[in-house]
Amino acid sequence: MTLVAALTPILVLSAISAYLDATKGMDDRRANLLLVADASLDGVEQSINEATLMLTLYRDDLVRRRCKKVFNILQDRIVPLANVSRFDTEGVATCSAVSDAGWSLPDPENNARLKRGEKTVRSDTYFSERSGEWLFAILMRLEDEDGGFAGSAGLELRTEQLASLSQGESLPEGVEVALLDDRGESFGSQRFSKIDPDWVAQVAKAESAKLFVLTGEDGESLDVVIQPVGPGNVFAAISRKSPGLWSDFTLRPVRSIGLPLVAFSVALLAVWIAIDSLVLRWLSRLTRTVRVYGAGRYQFKAGETFDKAPDEIAKLARAMDVMAKDIGERDKDLKLAIASRDEAVREIHHRVKNNLQIVTSFLNLQGRQLRDPEAKAAIAAARHRIDALAIVHQTLYQNERLEQVRLKPFLSGLVTHLSEALGMEESRVEIVQSYADVERPADDAIPMALFIVEAVTNAMKYAFGPAGGQIRISLGVDVDGTTLVIADNGRGFDPSTTSETQNGGGLGSKLMTAFSRQLSAELTVDASLDGGCRLTLFMPRNA
């Protein structure tokens, strides 16, 4: 992209040069055609100018309506002459050399122009029904003694004969000169019968020659230069075949843009090949090497495969080898340190679990010596809580990842142990478990385990009679978070009339509320008479 940006000004300058060359080529083609046609147009202009001059010289004879006399005098001098006429103020012929009088000017506007004061008017070409020819008229204003408009006198010239005057022997081969009127009608051309009137209008407006490209009647492209012939409505069309593809007119702008474009493309291709072979290919190999190192394969030796690379890249590859070796050694040391730490933490969890079991044994011994039922129940509840903590520590030191706990085996083991300790089978209480296989941080394991112990213990104490019942424990996960549900189908209670011990006033209820806060969870209690009790602990995903 940098090379493209650097070379773009050259292309822009080349494009400008090509445009200027193309414009100059068009000007050269126009000038060339005009140069070869100037001599041919001299005869046309001379004939028109001479006819205008003769009108002035024989003005008095025409005023006296001596049209045939003037015609006989001029027909040998003006070859295209077709008629001499005299018109009244309304444009009606009062005398006509080769036809009866009484006909009107073909275009009344010409008579109106003379009335407005123009001295000489050249008409458009028109087809004469009197002679069956295309004619071109030159009209001169006639005035009375007071300078008022008294009519006009005119000469009619045969357009085809006028056009033939331009076909001189001096024209180069392939060049043709024809006459046009302002409607684009062509006279004396074998290549086209009509020209776009807009082209003629452009030339009339500019009052100078212009070059156009026309498709001829034979299907070939023609260069056509249109230029005014005198101040009237007659134009010359100088034509020849357009230059071919391999002409200098075509190749000049192509050379201006083509050669820089070729040089630009060659330079860009050469730089691209050089960059690809010297840089990109080796950078791609370096990228693959980095991915190998990123996968932890630090023993891979990349430097050996970069012997043929440029020196800078080879040095970088060897530096990466040294870096990978150092990282590998540090990684090995870190893994050993982590393994040693994990082993120490597992040993701590194991010893904590053993110590908790010793505490549980002490509580069992103490409980056997007590006679007060409430004291024995308090000792048993404490023992269950300590057992739950022991199970948590046992799960942690048995787990491969110390920072995470898989809840499914953890909760299953906890509830099974709790079921045996509470004598659910003897009390005819069925425990139903359903857990999603999900992991939670190890810090959540203890409050979750103690929450379950308190909930199940409360259900065993208050929910069932001699007939027993069922406790359902489920753990589910969705996009919003984790939900733990503990429900029983026991006798239930009315939250508005239950005792303080059953409805939030006891130690177990207070502990469950504390554990839910520790988990940043939402605790919901649904209970009713004969409807059982349902505890829902919702732990949001971001908690």
Wavefront OBJ file of the C-alpha trace (Angstrom):
o trace
v 0.000 0.000 0.000
v 2.909 2.359 0.711
v 4.326 1.662 -2.741
v 0.926 2.247 -4.337
v 0.598 5.554 -2.496
v 4.115 6.549 -3.600
v 3.520 5.714 -7.274
v -0.043 7.040 -7.524
v 1.046 10.651 -8.323
v 2.939 9.280 -11.339
v -0.231 7.573 -12.570
v -2.256 10.752 -11.991
v 0.256 12.826 -13.935
v 0.276 10.183 -16.673
v -3.519 10.288 -16.866
v -3.426 14.081 -17.160
v -0.758 13.783 -19.837
v -2.848 11.185 -21.686
v -5.873 13.504 -21.550
v -3.804 16.396 -22.886
v -2.341 14.172 -25.605
v -5.814 12.976 -26.581
v -7.024 16.586 -26.724
v -3.992 17.599 -28.751
v -4.578 14.634 -31.042
v -8.130 15.808 -31.706
v -6.854 19.344 -32.378
v -4.188 17.971 -34.724
v -6.760 15.918 -36.606
v -9.022 18.972 -36.930
v -6.181 21.229 -38.040
v -4.936 18.630 -40.504
v -8.346 18.328 -42.132
v -8.815 22.084 -42.272
v -5.378 22.522 -43.801
v -6.055 20.153 -46.676
v -9.577 21.575 -47.258
v -8.817 25.293 -47.194
v -7.872 25.404 -50.864
v -11.045 23.538 -51.854
v -13.294 25.891 -49.929
v -11.762 28.900 -51.628
v -13.823 28.148 -54.748
v -17.059 27.944 -52.761
v -16.431 31.137 -50.846
v -15.262 32.904 -53.960
v -18.424 31.900 -55.831
v -20.689 33.069 -52.981
v -18.767 36.328 -52.530
v -18.803 36.970 -56.271
v -22.582 36.396 -56.387
v -23.009 38.889 -53.546
v -20.827 41.396 -55.381
v -22.797 40.967 -58.629
v -26.020 41.704 -56.800
v -24.537 45.048 -55.780
v -23.202 45.833 -59.252
v -26.485 45.095 -61.044
v -28.696 46.584 -58.385
v -30.163 49.257 -60.676
v -31.047 46.738 -63.388
v -32.800 44.570 -60.842
v -34.694 47.549 -59.448
v -35.993 48.076 -63.028
v -36.929 44.349 -63.166
v -34.357 43.425 -65.829
v -33.914 39.896 -64.384
v -33.275 38.044 -67.656
v -30.660 40.582 -68.733
v -28.725 40.185 -65.515
v -29.076 36.401 -65.680
v -27.634 36.264 -69.209
v -24.693 38.384 -68.125
v -23.903 36.352 -64.956
v -24.554 32.754 -65.941
v -21.124 32.350 -67.503
v -19.326 33.995 -64.608
v -21.212 32.263 -61.733
v -21.351 28.581 -62.650
v -23.931 27.465 -59.981
v -26.333 30.315 -60.889
v -29.921 29.030 -61.257
v -32.065 32.195 -61.338
v -32.163 35.977 -60.881
v -35.265 37.471 -59.249
v -36.766 40.744 -57.999
v -39.254 40.749 -55.041
v -41.702 43.273 -53.698
v -42.014 44.246 -50.048
v -44.133 41.123 -49.309
v -41.563 38.758 -50.812
v -43.479 38.040 -54.025
v -41.407 37.813 -57.233
v -42.109 40.691 -59.618
v -39.628 39.342 -62.156
v -37.859 36.009 -62.569
v -35.227 35.146 -65.192
v -36.048 31.477 -65.769
v -39.674 31.232 -64.639
v -42.847 33.197 -64.433
v -43.136 35.853 -61.742
v -45.614 35.658 -58.907
v -43.960 33.039 -56.671
v -43.013 33.858 -53.065
v -39.813 33.513 -51.135
v -39.655 29.990 -49.603
v -38.879 31.364 -46.140
v -40.836 34.537 -45.200
v -38.398 35.113 -42.333
v -35.721 36.121 -44.864
v -37.976 38.915 -46.157
v -38.715 39.958 -42.568
v -34.987 40.211 -41.836
v -34.531 42.481 -44.817
v -37.443 44.619 -43.632
v -35.713 44.968 -40.260
v -32.728 46.527 -41.996
v -30.262 43.723 -42.842
v -28.453 44.519 -46.087
v -27.734 40.964 -47.272
v -29.296 37.669 -46.228
v -28.252 34.127 -47.082
v -31.106 31.626 -47.017
v -31.157 27.996 -45.994
v -31.056 25.441 -48.751
v -34.505 24.624 -50.080
v -36.023 22.406 -52.727
v -37.536 24.395 -55.614
v -40.645 22.983 -57.242
v -40.004 25.370 -60.168
v -36.684 23.786 -61.147
v -36.736 20.490 -59.225
v -33.377 21.285 -57.600
v -31.943 22.146 -54.200
v -31.141 25.839 -54.217
v -29.374 28.381 -52.065
v -30.359 32.061 -52.260
v -28.519 35.342 -51.662
v -30.915 38.279 -51.076
v -30.116 42.002 -51.054
v -32.297 44.771 -49.562
v -33.621 47.391 -51.956
v -34.510 50.886 -50.709
v -36.497 53.810 -52.096
v -35.284 57.421 -52.218
v -36.238 57.962 -48.580
v -34.320 54.869 -47.405
v -37.459 52.829 -46.838
v -37.756 49.147 -47.658
v -38.671 48.718 -51.342
v -38.314 44.956 -51.700
v -35.323 42.803 -52.526
v -33.262 41.246 -55.300
v -31.791 37.796 -55.198
v -29.655 35.173 -56.898
v -30.453 31.465 -56.579
v -27.464 29.083 -56.712
v -27.610 25.356 -57.347
v -26.416 23.717 -54.107
v -25.023 20.591 -55.778
v -22.990 22.650 -58.270
v -21.804 24.877 -55.427
v -20.657 21.800 -53.522
v -18.851 20.435 -56.575
v -16.601 23.487 -56.542
v -15.004 22.133 -53.342
v -13.984 18.827 -54.916
v -10.720 20.054 -56.363
v -7.760 17.972 -57.517
v -5.699 19.353 -54.617
v -7.561 17.231 -52.041
v -5.468 14.360 -50.581
v -6.689 10.828 -51.096
v -9.548 9.931 -48.786
v -10.553 13.525 -47.987
v -14.020 14.718 -49.032
v -15.546 18.192 -48.789
v -19.319 18.710 -48.758
v -21.676 21.581 -48.016
v -24.233 21.670 -45.186
v -27.108 23.910 -44.288
v -28.095 24.661 -40.711
v -30.474 21.680 -40.732
v -27.576 19.307 -41.377
v -28.595 18.506 -44.969
v -25.519 17.406 -46.917
v -24.678 18.275 -50.540
v -21.825 16.738 -52.475
v -20.986 13.910 -50.033
v -20.839 10.231 -50.925
v -20.355 9.202 -47.281
v -23.336 10.688 -45.472
v -26.591 12.369 -46.384
v -27.219 14.253 -43.159
v -25.311 15.565 -40.146
v -26.669 15.973 -36.626
v -28.166 19.515 -36.548
v -26.838 19.965 -33.000
v -23.291 19.708 -34.368
v -24.025 22.419 -36.903
v -25.602 24.548 -34.166
v -22.455 24.180 -32.020
v -20.274 25.351 -34.908
v -22.611 28.280 -35.684
v -22.542 29.355 -32.041
v -18.752 29.031 -31.718
v -18.193 30.580 -35.216
v -15.182 28.291 -35.569
v -14.437 24.817 -36.846
v -15.048 21.729 -34.669
v -14.137 18.055 -35.057
v -16.777 15.326 -34.713
v -16.630 11.552 -35.166
v -19.424 10.165 -37.326
v -20.369 6.645 -38.365
v -20.680 6.762 -42.166
v -23.222 4.984 -44.309
v -20.707 2.158 -44.863
v -20.389 1.664 -41.073
v -16.873 3.090 -40.776
v -15.913 5.896 -38.391
v -15.278 9.259 -39.998
v -13.525 12.379 -38.754
v -15.793 15.258 -39.779
v -14.703 18.874 -39.354
v -17.564 21.367 -39.715
v -16.739 25.033 -40.327
v -18.772 28.054 -41.418
v -18.467 29.259 -45.013
v -18.812 33.003 -44.777
v -21.319 34.720 -42.491
v -24.470 32.907 -43.689
v -26.110 29.541 -43.211
v -23.690 27.540 -45.350
v -21.180 25.215 -43.702
v -18.461 22.977 -45.048
v -18.064 19.367 -43.856
v -14.539 18.053 -44.436
v -14.345 14.301 -43.806
v -12.026 11.333 -43.974
v -11.792 7.969 -42.239
v -10.834 8.131 -38.564
v -7.325 6.992 -37.635
v -7.079 3.300 -36.871
v -6.066 1.641 -33.602
v -2.367 1.776 -34.426
v -2.246 5.360 -35.612
v -0.175 7.993 -33.879
v -3.334 9.835 -32.825
v -4.424 6.741 -30.831
v -1.044 5.525 -29.621
v 0.080 8.919 -28.319
v -2.317 9.022 -25.310
v -1.924 5.258 -24.835
v 1.823 5.704 -24.532
v 1.344 8.528 -22.046
v -0.660 6.351 -19.619
v 0.342 2.870 -20.752
v 4.080 2.985 -20.220
v 3.865 4.446 -16.668
v 1.111 1.945 -15.879
v 3.263 -0.959 -17.059
v 6.217 0.378 -15.062
v 3.957 0.802 -12.039
v 2.663 -2.772 -12.339
v 6.136 -4.252 -12.821
v 7.499 -2.336 -9.835
v 4.562 -3.337 -7.665
v 4.875 -6.999 -8.701
v 8.623 -6.994 -8.097
v 8.239 -5.463 -4.644
v 5.419 -7.861 -3.793
v 7.494 -10.894 -4.833
v 10.470 -9.582 -2.866
v 8.365 -8.900 0.234
v 6.675 -12.281 -0.033
v 9.908 -14.243 -0.442
v 11.993 -12.240 2.046
v 9.429 -11.288 4.688
v 5.910 -12.648 4.481
v 6.837 -16.310 4.039
v 9.138 -16.210 7.045
v 6.648 -14.209 9.117
v 4.058 -16.886 8.399
v 6.490 -19.519 9.622
v 7.205 -17.432 12.725
v 3.463 -17.240 13.369
v 3.196 -21.041 13.282
v 6.181 -21.270 15.622
v 4.556 -18.885 18.102
v 1.418 -21.055 18.060
v 3.538 -24.130 18.829
v 5.121 -22.326 21.786
v 1.705 -21.063 22.853
v 0.556 -24.679 23.099
v 3.324 -25.294 25.654
v 5.720 -27.229 23.379
v 8.809 -25.318 24.471
v 11.185 -28.071 23.409
v 10.544 -27.242 19.739
v 13.639 -25.701 18.116
v 12.516 -23.069 15.605
v 15.927 -21.536 14.887
v 17.079 -24.536 12.884
v 14.333 -23.993 10.273
v 15.275 -20.320 9.681
v 18.848 -20.811 8.430
v 17.939 -19.506 4.955
v 15.838 -16.608 6.220
v 17.077 -12.975 6.201
v 19.487 -12.279 9.047
v 17.034 -10.169 11.056
v 14.333 -12.848 10.973
v 16.847 -15.630 11.689
v 18.060 -13.711 14.740
v 14.470 -13.266 15.894
v 13.846 -17.022 15.513
v 16.931 -17.869 17.559
v 15.887 -15.334 20.206
v 12.493 -17.058 20.336
v 14.267 -20.399 20.897
v 16.103 -18.952 23.893
v 12.877 -17.377 25.165
v 10.998 -20.687 24.802
v 13.753 -22.531 26.680
v 13.668 -20.015 29.549
v 9.866 -20.100 29.691
v 9.911 -23.897 29.656
v 12.271 -24.015 32.609
v 10.250 -21.468 34.568
v 7.067 -23.306 33.653
v 8.532 -26.551 34.944
v 9.559 -24.877 38.198
v 6.107 -23.304 38.571
v 4.373 -26.620 37.973
v 6.537 -28.271 40.629
v 5.784 -25.417 43.033
v 2.037 -25.623 42.337
v 2.073 -29.407 42.731
v 3.890 -29.033 46.044
v 1.429 -26.378 47.186
v -1.558 -28.468 46.146
v -0.200 -31.456 47.986
v 0.286 -29.356 51.086
v -3.252 -27.942 50.848
v -4.676 -31.457 50.393
v -2.788 -32.587 53.441
v -4.219 -29.652 55.401
v -7.759 -30.530 54.274
v -7.121 -34.160 55.235
v -5.884 -33.213 58.692
v -8.798 -30.770 59.178
v -11.183 -33.554 58.241
v -9.499 -35.916 60.718
v -9.594 -33.282 63.444
v -13.294 -32.666 62.783
v -13.925 -36.406 63.075
v -12.131 -36.344 66.423
v -14.391 -33.471 67.478
v -17.383 -35.510 66.314
v -16.195 -38.460 68.426
v -15.884 -36.189 71.452
v -19.424 -34.961 70.881
v -20.679 -38.554 70.618
v -19.030 -39.409 73.940
v -20.436 -36.282 75.496
v -23.897 -36.987 74.116
v -24.032 -40.463 75.672
v -23.485 -38.990 79.136
v -26.348 -36.474 78.822
v -29.849 -37.207 80.118
v -31.599 -33.995 78.980
v -33.295 -34.615 75.564
v -32.832 -31.005 74.471
v -29.137 -31.110 75.319
v -28.707 -34.404 73.495
v -30.533 -32.910 70.434
v -28.274 -29.852 70.487
v -25.173 -32.081 70.638
v -26.520 -34.168 67.719
v -27.214 -31.036 65.637
v -23.698 -29.758 66.287
v -22.330 -33.179 65.323
v -24.241 -33.083 62.003
v -22.863 -29.655 61.207
v -19.322 -30.734 61.976
v -19.827 -33.851 59.822
v -20.883 -31.598 56.946
v -17.679 -29.591 57.329
v -15.657 -32.805 57.402
v -17.285 -33.960 54.154
v -16.433 -30.621 52.508
v -12.763 -30.960 53.435
v -12.760 -34.612 52.338
v -14.183 -33.590 48.965
v -11.580 -30.844 48.564
v -8.550 -33.023 49.163
v -9.945 -35.759 46.912
v -10.666 -33.294 44.087
v -8.053 -32.597 41.392
v -8.841 -28.878 41.352
v -8.712 -27.363 44.783
v -10.367 -24.090 43.768
v -13.497 -25.724 42.290
v -15.910 -28.372 43.625
v -18.118 -30.621 41.498
v -21.438 -30.320 43.266
v -23.076 -33.531 42.067
v -20.796 -36.057 43.857
v -20.227 -33.659 46.729
v -23.933 -33.148 47.520
v -24.766 -36.795 46.888
v -22.171 -37.926 49.449
v -23.238 -35.262 51.938
v -26.954 -36.140 51.792
v -26.282 -39.887 51.952
v -24.180 -39.428 55.087
v -26.823 -37.112 56.570
v -29.574 -39.651 55.818
v -27.748 -42.326 57.761
v -26.942 -39.990 60.631
v -30.560 -38.820 60.974
v -31.999 -42.329 60.656
v -34.236 -41.504 57.707
v -34.761 -45.127 56.792
v -35.981 -46.013 60.308
v -38.234 -42.905 60.255
v -39.723 -43.990 56.891
v -38.504 -40.789 55.204
v -37.440 -41.180 51.566
v -34.751 -38.886 50.160
v -34.899 -38.104 46.412
v -31.871 -36.387 44.841
v -31.366 -34.707 41.408
v -28.262 -32.651 40.723
v -26.904 -30.940 37.604
v -23.242 -31.729 36.978
v -21.903 -28.257 37.700
v -18.879 -26.772 39.433
v -18.867 -23.989 42.007
v -15.997 -22.206 43.783
v -14.700 -24.126 46.809
v -15.632 -21.170 49.056
v -19.311 -21.858 48.269
v -19.158 -25.525 49.262
v -19.219 -24.988 53.050
v -22.237 -22.590 53.283
v -24.148 -24.684 50.726
v -23.462 -27.905 52.629
v -24.450 -26.365 55.969
v -27.617 -24.912 54.399
v -28.656 -28.403 53.268
v -27.868 -29.875 56.694
v -30.055 -27.287 58.433
v -32.914 -27.635 55.930
v -32.980 -31.452 56.049
v -32.589 -31.498 59.820
v -35.538 -29.064 60.234
v -37.680 -31.217 57.936
v -36.863 -34.351 59.932
v -37.690 -32.565 63.200
v -40.960 -30.860 62.242
v -42.400 -32.100 58.940
v -43.212 -35.791 59.420
v -45.202 -37.985 61.724
v -44.897 -41.747 62.298
v -45.979 -42.429 58.680
v -42.862 -40.712 57.317
v -42.755 -38.908 53.961
v -40.427 -37.681 51.244
v -37.723 -35.036 50.922
v -36.705 -33.913 47.431
v -33.404 -32.131 46.823
v -32.576 -30.786 43.341
v -29.919 -28.538 41.846
v -30.482 -26.869 38.464
v -28.542 -24.442 36.283
v -29.785 -21.993 33.601
v -28.568 -18.783 31.970
v -29.525 -16.730 35.030
v -27.813 -18.797 37.711
v -27.961 -21.888 39.973
v -31.074 -22.940 41.902
v -31.112 -25.308 44.893
v -34.557 -26.616 45.933
v -35.312 -28.586 49.113
v -38.963 -29.621 49.454
v -40.901 -32.043 51.658
v -44.446 -33.364 51.550
v -44.891 -33.219 55.333
v -47.553 -31.587 57.394
v -46.444 -28.062 56.502
v -47.226 -25.020 58.613
v -49.057 -21.747 58.581
v -46.452 -18.967 58.637
v -48.899 -16.650 60.465
v -49.558 -19.025 63.401
v -46.474 -21.219 63.729
v -44.188 -21.015 66.659
v -41.015 -19.021 66.780
v -38.955 -22.178 66.609
v -40.576 -23.379 63.391
v -40.901 -20.068 61.577
v -37.607 -18.224 61.527
v -36.977 -17.917 65.239
v -34.908 -21.093 65.719
v -31.162 -21.472 65.312
v -31.552 -23.550 62.143
v -33.632 -20.917 60.375
v -31.223 -18.179 61.384
v -28.282 -20.222 60.116
v -29.993 -20.871 56.751
v -30.606 -17.134 56.343
v -26.966 -16.415 57.179
v -25.720 -19.077 54.731
v -27.896 -17.674 51.910
v -26.414 -14.220 52.486
v -22.906 -15.675 52.460
v -23.715 -17.169 49.023
v -25.224 -13.843 47.813
v -28.344 -15.889 47.105
v -32.088 -15.255 47.310
v -33.939 -17.514 49.796
v -37.636 -18.162 49.268
v -39.816 -20.180 51.713
v -43.172 -21.551 50.517
v -45.257 -23.335 53.176
v -48.926 -24.045 53.939
v -50.969 -26.414 56.080
v -51.072 -29.904 54.510
v -48.999 -28.545 51.616
v -45.483 -29.281 52.798
v -42.620 -26.859 52.756
v -40.399 -25.719 49.893
v -37.095 -23.841 50.244
v -35.642 -22.256 47.087
v -32.106 -20.904 47.124
v -31.292 -18.986 43.939
v -27.632 -18.074 43.318
v -27.288 -15.577 40.437
v -24.604 -16.224 37.857
v -22.673 -13.082 38.682
v -22.787 -13.735 42.418
l 1 2 3 4 5 6 7 8 9 10 11 12 13 14 15 16 17 18 19 20 21 22 23 24 25 26 27 28 29 30 31 32 33 34 35 36 37 38 39 40 41 42 43 44 45 46 47 48 49 50 51 52 53 54 55 56 57 58 59 60 61 62 63 64 65 66 67 68 69 70 71 72 73 74 75 76 77 78 79 80 81 82 83 84 85 86 87 88 89 90 91 92 93 94 95 96 97 98 99 100 101 102 103 104 105 106 107 108 109 110 111 112 113 114 115 116 117 118 119 120 121 122 123 124 125 126 127 128 129 130 131 132 133 134 135 136 137 138 139 140 141 142 143 144 145 146 147 148 149 150 151 152 153 154 155 156 157 158 159 160 161 162 163 164 165 166 167 168 169 170 171 172 173 174 175 176 177 178 179 180 181 182 183 184 185 186 187 188 189 190 191 192 193 194 195 196 197 198 199 200 201 202 203 204 205 206 207 208 209 210 211 212 213 214 215 216 217 218 219 220 221 222 223 224 225 226 227 228 229 230 231 232 233 234 235 236 237 238 239 240 241 242 243 244 245 246 247 248 249 250 251 252 253 254 255 256 257 258 259 260 261 262 263 264 265 266 267 268 269 270 271 272 273 274 275 276 277 278 279 280 281 282 283 284 285 286 287 288 289 290 291 292 293 294 295 296 297 298 299 300 301 302 303 304 305 306 307 308 309 310 311 312 313 314 315 316 317 318 319 320 321 322 323 324 325 326 327 328 329 330 331 332 333 334 335 336 337 338 339 340 341 342 343 344 345 346 347 348 349 350 351 352 353 354 355 356 357 358 359 360 361 362 363 364 365 366 367 368 369 370 371 372 373 374 375 376 377 378 379 380 381 382 383 384 385 386 387 388 389 390 391 392 393 394 395 396 397 398 399 400 401 402 403 404 405 406 407 408 409 410 411 412 413 414 415 416 417 418 419 420 421 422 423 424 425 426 427 428 429 430 431 432 433 434 435 436 437 438 439 440 441 442 443 444 445 446 447 448 449 450 451 452 453 454 455 456 457 458 459 460 461 462 463 464 465 466 467 468 469 470 471 472 473 474 475 476 477 478 479 480 481 482 483 484 485 486 487 488 489 490 491 492 493 494 495 496 497 498 499 500 501 502 503 504 505 506 507 508 509 510 511 512 513 514 515 516 517 518 519 520 521 522 523 524 525 526 527 528 529 530 531 532 533 534 535 536 537 538 539 540 541 542 543
